[in-house]
Amino acid sequence: MFRRIWAVMQKQFIQNFRDRRTLMVELSVPILMLFLLGYAVDVQVDHIKTIVVDHSRDQRSWSFLQALENSTFFDIAYYVESEKEAIRAIDEGQAQVAVVIPPEFTSSIERGDAQALIIIDGSDTMTVFSAYKAALIVAQDYSAKLLTQKLEQTFPSADTPLLQPLDVRTRVLYNPNMKSAIFMVPAIVAMILQNQAMSLTALAIVKEREAGTIEQLLVTPIRPMELMIGKMIPNVIITFVNMLTILGLGVYFFHVPFNGNIWLFLWLALLFMVSSLGLGILVSTISSSQQQAQLIVAFSLLPSFVLSGYIFPRQMLPKFVRFVGELIPITHFLQISRGIITKGVGLQFLWDQVIALVIYGAVVFALSASAFKQRLE
């Protein structure tokens, strides 16, 4: 049996290395994905282009605008004369935020009823969340400073220090600088494992069917299960090489710390690959051409992106949609990947995800093997 599987593996390796252009694409696309997503995707947006409508034009309005700019979330581009001009600039894409300060800003601060309008472009979700939260924090901090100054002027005694009624301090675990790369790289590793395991396996089998060589293989003593295993193992090796490359580049270029056990991660990654390989075989059984197989694999990307927690938090999804996401294996491996790489947790914290992957992998692999055997027969 092992000699027959080894013969199919040799054949698959020869095919992969003979088609050097395809092999280069398979090895380079994951690296391109890492740098594109690592640099381009940032869940926290700063340096938002901002325009100002300052009807007050005094020291108070200037200090408030300086507080906004010093937060690094807002970059003041230029001033306009009216709110209408500011909205027009946002519509034209010249800015994402506009700050409107009323004429009686300083006097209203003295009365304690000052207001300033911050207009945010709602067409960009990430910008909305970042700008809205930053504006609230800056406004609260600015108000607290004004209140402190007013109390110091009212009670100028140096012997009685003014204390804040509440001092809230935060500590961010595992990602204190809130770098998006630490959030994204473990997810990119999981996505590459799934997509390459699926696409390479599906295309390898469909390619044999298109060329008519799969019938020649079937007249040999090899069995369908041995043929399937021989086709999968070279793809497993290529996918693992890509995964280790992405992991190394993430640690070296993006300074993503690997806090967990690398051997535990590799074994659980192999477990996750079983389910992805099974999905690839299922795709090959329902595809009549390589183009059709590629379209099906590409179509599977959408639920993986949206429902798994790859970018968007799953707790925001409705219950039924979250349940559907539980049926996607990458949902569970994302928690494993981020848990081991970012948090450094062990197997005792990941049993639920591991059991889910074992069940899913066994079911999908059994179904794919049965469907593959029936298709060959």
C-alpha positions in Angstrom: 0.0 0.0 0.0 2.7 2.5 1.0 4.6 1.8 -2.2 1.5 2.7 -4.3 0.9 5.8 -2.3 4.5 6.8 -2.6 4.3 6.3 -6.4 1.3 8.7 -6.6 3.1 11.2 -4.4 6.2 11.1 -6.7 3.9 11.7 -9.7 2.2 14.7 -7.9 5.6 16.2 -6.9 6.9 15.9 -10.5 3.7 17.6 -11.8 4.0 20.4 -9.3 7.7 21.1 -9.9 7.4 20.7 -13.7 4.7 23.5 -13.8 7.0 26.1 -12.3 4.8 29.1 -13.0 1.9 27.6 -11.0 4.3 26.6 -8.2 5.6 30.1 -8.0 2.1 31.5 -7.8 1.2 29.0 -5.0 4.3 30.1 -3.0 4.1 33.8 -3.7 0.4 34.6 -3.3 0.3 33.9 0.5 3.3 36.2 1.0 1.5 38.9 -1.1 -1.6 38.4 1.0 0.4 38.8 4.2 1.9 42.1 3.2 -1.3 43.5 1.7 -3.5 42.6 4.7 -0.8 43.2 7.3 -0.1 46.8 6.1 -3.5 47.7 4.5 -6.0 46.3 7.0 -6.1 48.3 10.2 -9.0 48.1 12.5 -8.0 51.3 14.2 -7.9 54.3 11.9 -5.8 57.4 12.9 -4.6 60.6 11.2 -8.1 61.1 9.8 -8.2 64.1 7.4 -10.2 66.8 9.1 -11.5 70.3 8.1 -12.6 73.0 10.5 -15.3 75.6 10.6 -14.2 77.9 13.4 -16.7 80.8 14.0 -15.1 81.6 17.3 -11.4 82.0 16.4 -10.1 82.6 19.9 -7.8 80.9 22.4 -10.4 78.4 23.6 -11.4 77.2 20.1 -7.7 76.9 19.2 -6.9 74.9 22.3 -9.8 72.5 21.6 -8.6 72.0 18.0 -5.1 71.4 19.3 -6.4 68.7 21.7 -8.1 67.0 18.7 -4.9 67.1 16.6 -2.6 66.0 19.5 -4.6 62.8 19.9 -3.1 61.8 16.5 -6.6 60.6 15.3 -7.3 63.9 13.5 -5.2 65.8 11.0 -6.5 69.3 10.4 -6.2 69.9 6.6 -7.7 73.4 6.2 -10.4 75.8 7.4 -13.7 76.6 5.6 -16.2 79.3 6.3 -19.5 77.4 6.7 -20.9 74.0 7.6 -22.3 73.6 4.1 -18.8 73.9 2.7 -17.6 71.3 5.2 -20.3 68.8 4.2 -19.5 69.5 0.5 -15.8 68.7 1.2 -16.8 65.4 2.8 -19.0 64.6 -0.1 -16.1 65.2 -2.5 -13.8 63.0 -0.5 -11.5 65.8 0.6 -12.0 64.9 4.3 -13.6 62.4 6.5 -14.4 64.6 9.5 -15.4 68.2 9.9 -15.4 70.2 13.2 -17.8 73.1 13.6 -17.2 75.5 16.5 -20.0 78.1 17.2 -19.3 81.9 17.5 -19.9 82.1 21.3 -17.7 79.2 22.2 -15.7 80.9 24.9 -18.6 82.5 26.6 -20.6 79.3 26.6 -17.6 77.5 28.2 -17.7 80.0 31.0 -21.5 79.3 31.4 -20.9 75.6 31.3 -23.1 74.8 28.2 -20.5 74.9 25.4 -21.2 72.7 22.3 -19.1 71.8 19.3 -20.3 69.8 16.3 -18.2 67.0 14.8 -19.4 65.7 11.5 -18.2 62.2 10.4 -18.3 60.5 7.0 -20.5 57.5 7.7 -19.7 55.6 4.5 -16.5 54.2 6.0 -17.3 51.9 9.0 -13.8 51.8 10.5 -13.4 55.6 10.2 -16.8 56.2 11.9 -15.9 54.0 14.9 -12.4 55.4 15.3 -13.4 59.1 14.9 -16.5 58.8 17.1 -14.7 57.2 20.0 -11.7 59.5 19.7 -13.9 62.6 19.6 -15.7 61.5 22.8 -12.4 60.8 24.6 -10.8 64.1 23.6 -14.0 66.0 24.5 -14.2 64.4 27.9 -10.5 65.0 28.6 -10.8 68.6 27.4 -13.9 69.2 29.6 -12.1 67.7 32.6 -9.2 70.1 32.2 -11.5 73.1 31.9 -13.3 72.0 35.1 -10.0 71.6 36.9 -8.9 75.1 35.8 -12.2 76.6 36.9 -12.0 74.9 40.3 -8.4 76.1 40.7 -9.5 79.7 40.0 -12.4 79.4 42.4 -10.4 77.7 45.2 -6.8 78.8 44.7 -5.6 77.2 47.9 -2.3 75.4 47.2 -2.7 73.3 50.3 -5.8 71.5 49.0 -4.9 69.5 45.8 -7.8 68.9 43.4 -8.5 65.2 42.9 -10.4 63.7 40.1 -13.6 61.9 41.2 -12.7 58.9 39.2 -9.3 57.7 37.8 -9.9 55.0 35.3 -6.8 53.1 34.1 -6.8 50.5 31.4 -4.4 47.7 30.6 -4.5 45.9 27.2 -3.4 42.3 27.4 -1.2 40.6 24.7 -1.3 43.7 22.4 -0.6 46.7 24.5 0.2 48.9 21.5 -3.0 47.7 19.8 -1.1 46.8 16.6 -3.4 45.4 13.9 -0.7 43.0 12.7 -0.9 41.1 15.9 -4.6 40.6 15.3 -4.3 39.9 11.6 -1.3 37.6 11.1 -2.7 34.6 13.1 -5.9 35.0 11.0 -3.9 35.2 7.7 -2.1 31.9 8.7 -5.5 30.2 9.2 -6.9 31.5 6.0 -3.9 30.4 4.0 -4.1 26.9 5.5 -7.8 26.6 4.5 -7.6 28.1 1.0 -4.5 26.4 -0.2 -5.5 23.0 1.2 -8.8 23.3 -0.5 -7.7 24.7 -3.9 -4.5 22.6 -4.3 -6.4 19.4 -3.6 -9.4 20.2 -5.7 -7.3 21.4 -8.7 -4.9 18.4 -8.5 -7.8 15.9 -8.9 -9.8 17.9 -11.4 -6.6 18.4 -13.5 -6.1 14.6 -13.7 -9.8 14.3 -14.8 -9.4 17.0 -17.5 -6.2 15.4 -18.9 -7.8 12.0 -18.9 -5.0 10.5 -16.9 -7.1 9.6 -13.9 -8.6 6.7 -15.9 -5.1 5.4 -16.5 -4.4 5.5 -12.8 -7.5 3.5 -12.1 -6.4 0.6 -14.2 -3.3 0.2 -12.1 -3.5 -1.7 -8.8 -3.9 1.5 -6.8 -7.1 1.9 -4.8 -9.2 5.1 -4.8 -8.3 5.8 -1.1 -4.6 5.4 -1.8 -4.9 7.7 -4.9 -6.6 10.3 -2.7 -4.0 10.1 0.0 -1.1 10.2 -2.5 -2.6 13.4 -4.1 -3.1 15.1 -0.8 0.3 14.6 0.9 2.3 16.8 -1.5 -0.3 19.5 -1.1 0.0 19.2 2.6 3.7 19.8 2.4 3.4 22.8 0.1 0.7 24.3 2.4 2.8 23.7 5.5 5.8 25.4 3.8 3.7 28.4 3.0 2.3 28.5 6.5 5.8 28.5 8.1 6.9 31.1 5.7 4.0 33.4 6.6 4.6 32.8 10.3 8.3 33.6 10.0 7.6 36.8 8.0 5.0 37.9 10.4 7.4 37.5 13.4 10.3 39.1 11.5 8.7 42.0 9.6 5.6 42.7 11.6 7.1 41.9 15.0 4.2 39.5 16.0 5.3 37.6 19.0 4.8 33.8 19.0 3.9 33.3 22.7 2.7 29.6 22.6 4.0 26.2 21.9 5.0 25.8 18.2 4.6 22.0 18.2 1.1 22.2 19.6 0.3 24.8 16.9 1.7 22.6 14.1 -0.3 19.5 15.3 -3.5 21.4 15.6 -2.8 23.1 12.2 -2.5 19.6 10.7 -5.9 18.7 12.3 -7.4 21.7 10.7 -6.0 20.8 7.4 -7.8 17.5 7.4 -11.1 19.2 7.2 -9.9 21.6 4.6 -8.5 18.8 2.5 -11.8 17.0 2.8 -13.6 20.1 1.5 -11.1 20.2 -1.4 -12.0 16.7 -2.3 -15.7 17.5 -2.1 -15.1 20.4 -4.5 -13.3 18.2 -6.9 -16.2 15.7 -7.0 -18.7 18.4 -8.0 -16.4 20.3 -10.4 -16.0 19.3 -14.0 -13.2 21.8 -14.8 -10.4 23.7 -13.0 -12.1 27.0 -13.5 -15.3 25.7 -11.9 -13.3 24.4 -8.9 -11.5 27.8 -8.5 -14.9 29.6 -8.5 -16.3 27.3 -5.8 -13.2 27.7 -3.7 -13.4 31.5 -4.2 -17.1 31.5 -3.2 -16.2 29.8 0.1 -14.0 32.8 1.0 -17.0 35.0 1.7 -18.5 33.1 4.7 -15.0 32.5 6.0 -14.3 36.2 6.0 -17.6 37.4 7.4 -18.8 34.6 9.8 -15.6 33.2 11.3 -14.4 36.3 13.2 -11.5 36.8 10.7 -12.1 40.6 10.8 -15.5 41.3 12.4 -16.3 40.2 15.9 -18.7 37.3 16.0 -20.6 38.5 19.1 -22.1 41.3 16.9 -23.7 38.7 14.6 -27.3 37.4 15.1 -27.6 34.1 16.9 -28.6 32.1 13.8 -25.7 33.6 11.8 -23.3 32.8 14.6 -24.6 29.2 14.6 -23.9 29.0 10.8 -20.4 30.3 11.5 -19.9 27.5 14.0 -20.2 25.0 11.0 -17.2 26.6 9.3 -13.9 24.9 10.5 -11.8 28.1 10.3 -14.1 29.6 13.0 -12.6 27.2 15.5 -9.1 27.3 14.2 -9.0 31.1 14.4 -9.5 30.8 18.1 -6.7 28.2 18.3 -4.4 30.3 16.1 -4.9 33.5 18.1 -4.9 31.7 21.4 -1.5 30.0 20.8 0.3 32.7 18.9 -1.0 35.8 20.6 -2.0 34.6 24.1 0.3 31.7 24.5 -2.4 29.4 25.9 -2.1 25.6 26.1 -4.4 22.8 25.1 -6.4 23.0 28.4 -8.0 26.2 27.1 -8.7 25.0 23.6 -10.5 21.7 24.1 -13.8 22.9 22.8 -12.2 24.1 19.5 -10.1 20.9 19.2 -13.1 18.6 19.7 -15.1 20.6 17.1 -12.3 20.3 14.6 -12.0 16.5 15.2 -15.7 16.0 14.7 -15.9 18.2 11.7 -12.7 16.7 10.1 -14.0 13.1 10.6 -17.4 13.9 9.1 -16.1 15.9 6.1 -13.3 13.5 5.4 -15.6 10.5 5.5 -18.1 12.2 3.2 -15.4 13.4 0.8 -13.8 9.9 0.6 -17.2 8.3 -0.1 -18.0 10.9 -2.7 -14.6 10.6 -4.3 -14.9 6.8 -4.5 -18.4 7.0 -6.0 -17.2 9.6 -8.6 -14.4 7.3 -9.7 -16.6 4.3 -10.0 
